[in-house]
Amino acid sequence: MLTRGVRLALAGLLATTVLAAGAVTSVAGASAPPITTISMQGSPYTPVAPTGATDDYHCTLVNPHVTRNSFIVSSQFFPNSVEVHHAILFLVPPDEVNAANAANLGGKGWTCFGETALPGTGLAQIAQTPWLTAWAPGHGEDVLPTGTGVKFPAGSMVIMQIHYNLLRGDKPVKAKLTLHTVPSSTPLKPLGLELLPAPPDIPCPAGVTGPLCNRTASLVDLGQRFGADSIGFDGFLENFCGRSTTDPPAGNTTSCTWPVRGGQNIVRLGVHMHLLGRGMKIVLNPGTPGAKTLLDVTNYNFDFQRSYTLKTPVHTSPGDQIGVTCTYDPTLRQELPQLRKLPPRFVTWGDGSSDEMCLALVQTVSATGKAVY
């Protein structure tokens, strides 16, 4: 997370229900891939936000009983409720299973605000539990680019994170996930993920005032809702992106440039912002004669988020960088039904639906070598 391999957990899951997993089974038809189904069972979970917050984050540990190495080639998450802001599934490899079991006291999971899936895990260790798949509103079945897959080792477990947005309601939620896998002998290239954020610093619109329109006061409120680590992560982003941690440039746009690994082919891109988001531009080697726009989303809609598979993969070389720029419309805070009853605020990076994010998801495969597990 602190470098080009940044791993940002966008959300969490606050469910006290126990998840059970179905075994790997075969689908009718010789060519159909095996399917692993993980579904929430038992009583639905009713989200409850911490004092002063409107978001509920929790992690639940599940055992999919993976008995052989495999690749995930597609997935589908069924939120079954408007309260679900988004969901992320994290891999717990065999060497991390004991740590995950220790966190899962009573089988009820744990609160997981912030950027890490396992409690007590530092940012430098976050890559130990990489993403398996993710879901956001408007995203149906997630079919990975042809010839690629996500590694799913035998003996692994899964951390399911769901972010419940209580601005939409507080009804009981019962979600479901389906993973489609193929054996590890299938000639696929492992799909890698780099998450490249930029820190929003969005002032209150002209003529709009309130105590939280002060950035310092807004950050104090952020820490009260999600803990001191949330303020620390905001400061890390500001510092990494070359901005002042105490007085960064404020406005309706933000940008940051990240180093990326060379020798990769970029095959798919994703965009994530919250309710004030309007657009994102992702550029390879910005500000250079060879700059190449990889994606330019000018009509971002939080309720219709999707991934973009490139028609032609884009190669990266050592020393390449990717610039991420996001644009926002702060007046939406006074217009959208979810936000207009909230007090005006200087909006920063934060886990809440009423906070903001600017996150590019860059998925790559190795440009050389054979397709192997």
Secondary structure as GFF3:
##gff-version 3
##sequence-region A 1 373
A	DSSP	beta_strand	19	21	.	.	.	ID=ss1
A	DSSP	beta_strand	35	40	.	.	.	ID=ss2
A	DSSP	beta_strand	55	62	.	.	.	ID=ss3
A	DSSP	beta_strand	70	78	.	.	.	ID=ss4
A	DSSP	beta_strand	84	92	.	.	.	ID=ss5
A	DSSP	three_ten_helix	94	96	.	.	.	ID=ss6
A	DSSP	alpha_helix	97	103	.	.	.	ID=ss7
A	DSSP	three_ten_helix	105	107	.	.	.	ID=ss8
A	DSSP	three_ten_helix	123	128	.	.	.	ID=ss9
A	DSSP	beta_strand	131	135	.	.	.	ID=ss10
A	DSSP	beta_strand	142	143	.	.	.	ID=ss11
A	DSSP	beta_strand	148	152	.	.	.	ID=ss12
A	DSSP	beta_strand	157	165	.	.	.	ID=ss13
A	DSSP	beta_strand	176	183	.	.	.	ID=ss14
A	DSSP	beta_strand	189	190	.	.	.	ID=ss15
A	DSSP	beta_strand	192	197	.	.	.	ID=ss16
A	DSSP	beta_strand	201	202	.	.	.	ID=ss17
A	DSSP	three_ten_helix	211	213	.	.	.	ID=ss18
A	DSSP	alpha_helix	215	226	.	.	.	ID=ss19
A	DSSP	alpha_helix	228	240	.	.	.	ID=ss20
A	DSSP	beta_strand	253	259	.	.	.	ID=ss21
A	DSSP	beta_strand	264	272	.	.	.	ID=ss22
A	DSSP	beta_strand	277	284	.	.	.	ID=ss23
A	DSSP	beta_strand	292	297	.	.	.	ID=ss24
A	DSSP	beta_strand	307	316	.	.	.	ID=ss25
A	DSSP	beta_strand	321	328	.	.	.	ID=ss26
A	DSSP	three_ten_helix	330	334	.	.	.	ID=ss27
A	DSSP	beta_strand	347	348	.	.	.	ID=ss28
A	DSSP	beta_strand	359	366	.	.	.	ID=ss29
###
